């Protein structure tokens, strides 16, 4: 039975649904760029917004009515809260066999087919997975006259690629996650080129095409690009480069042969490529601070101020000092803010208010005589409670880092009780 179209949309407004095979995409990204994999896992709203903005730049407004994420809770439970906060419905797909095969495929297919037959009349389906098992599902979408966009983080089977209307290849997805591209390029599927192995000319032509694609990418970039992103771009044009990089042995040697101002440096890790006519080695980013990444993740999940350890320490020290002058919340926040500024550790008044509010939630009665260590322990306990409520699972090392950071080094070790 044909489901009637409910609620007509304007010509440029598209109702969409996205189904994310978390395990598949995360594993694929991690093999290419671990930091990009973590950004995919911990900030899904960012890359989804970028995809939406890319479509809007093309005159199409995409509205995601359905956002589903399928993950193995035994392995990836710690990422669940990031996805729920981004508006995704997270479906647990535990391993059902001794080989570790999860139920993602069947759950995703059943949900997608239900949406296809539903009353919302979804016009475009986004599938984030390079699993060719979904080829039949994409065929089903096409038969129903719905558009399909496939997001992949690895090699794509030809049939799967050809069935989709649009493919966001791994190099484009990496670029988006790495902040190289402000929007996600919509890459239309291209038919594989036939190669005549008896003639060397086609191979040389493909290598030239790969070099041209890399030049265009690097010249248009807003800064240095991670080498893994550039390598994926080259391989997407000429897969034969994966064997020995056109006789050069490795990517680093191959990229330096392109010339035209293209520079490569293997360090800082994971390696960078840039346009020497616009940038220099001094523009390369410093090595990412794992503690900073951890702190940003906690702040994103709990909404606590993304301050440094020094700033939290200054707030708590100053708060203990100013309690001798006033316990009025508004006056206290202003005094602490002003003193932090005078101490050359500026902190926004809203951040001070957030810490004071957290102490109230922790049932601390603000009064003269409270030490900075007591305030720090109470504040850290409140943050730990918010992490538990958000479903964020921390191991012992992460719990210690959280305590040292939000307590400004004043909270000490957890009290034994």
C-alpha positions in Angstrom: 0.0 0.0 0.0 1.3 3.4 -0.9 1.6 5.8 2.0 0.2 9.2 1.1 2.4 12.3 1.3 1.7 14.0 4.6 2.5 17.7 4.8 4.0 18.9 1.6 7.4 20.6 1.8 8.9 23.4 -0.3 11.0 22.5 -3.2 14.3 23.1 -1.4 13.2 21.6 2.0 14.1 17.9 2.4 12.9 15.6 5.1 15.8 13.3 6.0 16.7 10.4 8.3 20.2 9.3 9.2 21.3 5.8 10.4 24.8 5.5 11.8 26.6 2.2 12.1 28.9 3.5 14.9 31.2 0.5 15.2 31.9 0.4 11.5 32.6 4.1 11.1 34.6 4.5 14.3 36.9 1.5 13.5 37.4 2.8 10.0 38.3 6.3 11.1 40.5 5.0 13.9 42.7 3.2 11.3 43.1 6.4 9.4 43.2 9.1 12.1 42.5 8.3 15.8 41.9 11.9 16.7 39.3 12.3 14.0 37.7 9.0 15.2 37.3 10.6 18.7 35.8 13.7 17.3 33.3 11.6 15.3 32.4 9.7 18.5 32.3 12.6 20.9 30.9 15.5 18.9 28.3 14.1 16.4 26.4 17.3 16.3 29.4 19.1 14.7 29.8 17.0 11.7 26.1 16.6 11.2 25.7 20.4 11.2 28.5 20.6 8.7 26.7 18.2 6.3 23.5 20.2 6.7 25.4 23.5 6.0 26.9 21.9 2.9 23.5 21.1 1.6 22.2 24.6 2.4 25.1 26.1 0.5 23.8 24.2 -2.5 20.3 25.6 -2.0 18.8 22.6 -0.1 17.6 22.7 3.5 17.9 19.3 5.1 15.9 18.6 8.2 16.7 15.3 10.0 13.5 13.9 11.3 15.1 10.6 12.4 18.6 10.3 14.0 19.6 6.8 14.9 22.9 5.5 16.1 23.6 1.8 16.5 26.5 0.7 18.7 27.8 -2.2 20.7 27.3 -1.2 24.4 29.8 -3.6 25.7 32.6 -1.8 23.8 31.4 1.7 23.2 29.0 2.5 26.0 31.1 5.5 27.1 30.2 7.3 23.9 26.4 6.9 24.3 25.9 10.1 26.2 27.5 12.3 23.4 25.0 10.9 20.9 21.9 11.3 23.1 22.9 14.9 23.8 23.2 15.5 20.0 19.6 14.4 19.5 20.3 10.8 18.4 18.3 7.8 19.5 20.9 5.2 20.5 20.1 1.6 19.9 22.2 -1.0 21.7 23.4 -3.8 19.5 25.4 -6.2 21.6 27.4 -9.1 20.2 25.3 -12.1 19.6 27.9 -14.6 18.4 31.3 -15.9 19.6 32.8 -14.1 16.6 31.7 -10.8 18.0 29.1 -10.1 15.3 26.5 -7.6 16.6 22.9 -7.1 15.7 23.5 -3.7 14.1 22.7 -4.7 10.5 19.3 -6.2 11.2 18.2 -3.4 13.6 19.3 -0.7 11.2 17.6 -2.3 8.2 14.3 -3.0 10.1 14.2 0.6 11.4 15.0 2.1 8.0 12.3 0.0 6.3 9.8 1.1 8.9 10.7 4.8 8.3 10.4 4.2 4.5 6.8 3.0 5.0 6.0 5.6 7.6 3.7 8.6 7.3 6.6 11.2 7.6 7.6 10.6 4.0 11.3 10.9 4.4 12.8 12.0 1.1 16.5 11.4 1.7 18.2 8.6 3.7 21.7 9.0 5.1 23.6 5.7 5.8 26.9 6.0 7.7 28.6 2.7 7.0 30.8 1.2 4.4 29.3 -2.2 4.9 28.3 -3.5 1.5 25.5 -5.6 3.2 23.4 -2.4 3.0 23.4 -2.4 -0.8 20.0 -4.1 -0.9 18.7 -1.5 1.5 19.9 1.3 -0.7 18.3 -0.4 -3.7 15.0 -0.4 -1.8 15.3 3.3 -1.2 16.0 3.9 -4.9 13.0 1.8 -5.9 10.8 3.9 -3.7 12.2 7.1 -5.4 14.1 8.3 -2.4 17.5 9.9 -2.5 20.4 8.2 -0.6 23.6 9.6 0.8 26.2 7.2 2.0 29.0 8.3 4.5 32.0 6.0 4.6 35.3 5.7 6.5 37.0 3.1 4.3 36.9 1.3 0.9 33.5 1.1 -0.7 32.2 -1.7 -2.8 31.4 -0.6 -6.3 27.8 -1.8 -6.3 27.1 0.0 -3.0 28.7 3.2 -4.3 26.8 3.1 -7.5 23.5 2.6 -5.9 23.8 5.7 -3.7 22.9 9.1 -5.1 25.8 10.7 -3.2 28.8 9.4 -1.4 30.8 11.3 1.2 34.1 9.5 0.8 36.5 8.8 3.7 38.9 11.6 2.8 36.1 14.2 2.7 34.7 12.9 6.0 38.2 13.1 7.6 38.6 16.6 6.2 35.4 17.6 7.8 36.3 16.0 11.2 39.7 17.5 11.1 38.4 21.0 10.4 40.0 21.3 7.0 36.7 21.8 5.2 34.1 24.1 6.6 31.4 22.0 4.9 31.3 18.4 3.8 31.7 18.1 0.1 29.0 16.2 -1.7 30.9 13.6 -3.8 28.8 12.1 -6.5 29.7 8.5 -7.2 31.9 8.0 -10.2 32.1 4.8 -12.2 35.4 2.9 -12.0 37.7 3.6 -14.8 38.7 0.7 -17.0 42.5 0.2 -17.1 44.4 -1.4 -19.9 47.2 -3.3 -18.1 49.0 -3.9 -21.4 49.7 -0.1 -21.8 51.5 2.0 -19.2 50.0 5.3 -20.3 46.6 4.9 -18.4 48.5 4.3 -15.1 50.5 7.5 -15.6 47.3 9.3 -16.3 45.7 8.1 -13.1 48.8 9.1 -11.1 48.6 12.6 -12.7 44.9 12.8 -11.8 45.7 11.9 -8.2 48.4 14.6 -8.1 46.0 17.1 -9.6 43.3 16.2 -7.0 45.8 16.7 -4.2 47.0 20.0 -5.5 43.5 21.3 -5.7 42.7 20.1 -2.2 45.9 21.6 -0.6 45.6 24.9 -2.6 42.0 25.4 -1.4 42.6 24.4 2.2 42.3 27.0 5.0 45.5 25.7 6.6 47.8 22.7 6.8 46.1 19.3 6.2 46.7 16.0 8.0 48.7 13.7 5.7 46.2 10.9 6.2 43.4 13.1 4.7 45.6 13.9 1.7 46.6 10.3 1.2 43.0 9.2 1.2 42.2 11.8 -1.4 44.9 10.5 -3.7 43.9 6.9 -3.2 40.3 7.7 -4.0 41.4 8.9 -7.4 44.0 6.2 -8.0 43.7 3.1 -5.8 46.8 1.6 -7.4 49.0 4.0 -5.5 48.4 1.9 -2.4 50.9 -0.7 -3.5 54.1 1.4 -3.7 52.9 5.0 -4.3 53.8 5.2 -7.9 57.2 3.6 -7.4 58.1 6.1 -4.7 57.7 3.5 -1.9 55.8 5.7 0.6 53.4 8.6 0.7 55.9 11.1 2.1 58.2 10.6 -0.9 55.3 10.7 -3.4 53.8 13.9 -2.1 57.2 15.7 -2.2 57.4 14.9 -6.0 54.3 16.9 -6.7 56.1 20.2 -6.4 54.1 23.4 -7.1 54.8 24.6 -3.5 53.3 21.5 -1.8 55.2 20.7 1.4 55.2 17.7 3.7 56.4 17.2 7.3 56.0 13.8 9.1 56.0 15.6 12.5 54.3 16.7 14.5 52.3 13.5 14.4 50.3 12.5 12.4 52.1 14.4 9.6 51.0 17.4 7.6 50.8 18.8 4.1 50.5 22.5 3.2 50.7 25.1 0.5 54.1 26.7 1.0 53.0 29.8 -1.0 50.5 30.6 1.8 51.7 28.8 4.9 54.9 27.8 6.6 56.0 25.1 9.0 55.3 27.6 11.8 51.6 27.3 10.9 51.5 23.6 11.8 49.4 22.9 14.9 51.1 21.7 18.0 50.7 18.2 19.3 47.2 17.8 20.7 47.0 17.8 24.5 45.2 14.7 25.5 44.1 16.3 28.8 42.6 19.3 26.9 40.6 16.8 24.7 39.4 15.0 27.8 38.4 18.3 29.4 36.5 19.4 26.4 34.6 16.2 26.3 33.6 16.5 30.0 32.5 20.1 29.5 30.4 19.2 26.5 28.6 16.4 28.4 28.1 18.2 31.7 28.0 21.8 30.6 30.5 22.8 33.2 32.7 25.8 32.2 35.6 24.7 30.0 38.2 26.4 32.1 41.8 25.5 32.7 43.1 23.9 35.9 44.7 27.2 36.8 41.4 29.0 36.4 39.5 26.5 38.6 42.2 26.8 41.2 42.0 30.6 41.2 38.2 30.5 41.5 38.3 28.2 44.5 41.2 30.0 46.3 39.5 33.4 45.8 36.1 32.1 46.8 37.5 30.8 50.1 39.1 34.2 50.7 36.1 36.3 49.8 33.7 34.3 52.0 35.1 36.3 54.9 33.7 39.5 53.2 30.3 38.3 52.1 28.1 35.3 51.5 25.6 37.1 49.2 25.8 35.2 46.0 25.7 38.1 43.5 28.3 40.1 45.5 30.5 37.1 46.0 30.5 36.2 42.2 31.5 39.8 41.4 34.2 39.9 44.0 35.7 36.6 42.9 35.5 37.6 39.2 37.3 41.0 39.9 40.0 39.4 42.1 40.7 36.7 39.4 41.1 39.5 36.8 43.5 41.4 39.1 45.5 38.2 39.6 45.9 37.9 35.8 43.8 34.8 35.7 40.6 36.2 34.1 37.4 34.2 34.5 33.9 35.1 33.3 31.4 36.0 36.0 29.1 33.3 34.6 31.7 30.7 35.2 32.1 31.8 38.8 28.3 31.7 39.2 28.3 28.2 37.8 30.7 26.9 40.4 28.8 28.7 43.2 25.6 27.1 42.0 27.3 23.7 41.9 28.3 24.1 45.5 24.7 24.9 46.5 23.6 21.7 44.7 26.3 19.9 46.7 24.5 21.2 49.8 27.5 23.4 50.9 26.5 26.3 53.1 28.7 29.1 52.1 30.3 30.7 55.2 33.5 32.3 56.4 36.0 29.7 57.4 35.5 27.2 54.6 38.9 26.2 53.1 39.6 26.1 49.4 40.3 22.3 49.8 36.8 21.8 51.2 35.2 23.9 48.5 37.2 22.0 45.9 36.1 18.5 47.2 32.5 19.6 47.2 32.7 21.0 43.7 34.5 18.0 42.3 31.9 15.7 43.9 29.2 17.7 42.2 30.9 17.3 38.8 31.4 13.6 39.3 27.7 13.3 40.1 26.8 15.1 36.8 29.0 12.7 34.9 27.2 9.7 36.5 23.8 11.2 35.7 24.9 11.8 32.1 26.0 8.1 31.8 29.6 9.0 31.3 31.8 6.1 32.5 35.2 7.1 33.7 38.0 4.7 34.5 40.3 5.3 37.5 42.8 7.3 35.4 40.1 9.5 34.0 38.5 10.0 37.4 41.9 11.2 38.8 42.3 13.6 35.9 38.8 15.0 36.4 39.5 15.5 40.1 42.9 17.2 39.5 41.4 19.5 36.8 38.1 20.7 38.2 39.5 20.8 41.7 42.4 23.0 40.6 44.8 20.6 42.3 43.2 21.4 45.6 40.8 18.5 46.1 43.4 15.9 46.9 42.6 12.2 46.8 39.1 10.8 47.3 38.3 10.4 50.9 37.9 6.8 52.1 34.6 6.1 53.7 
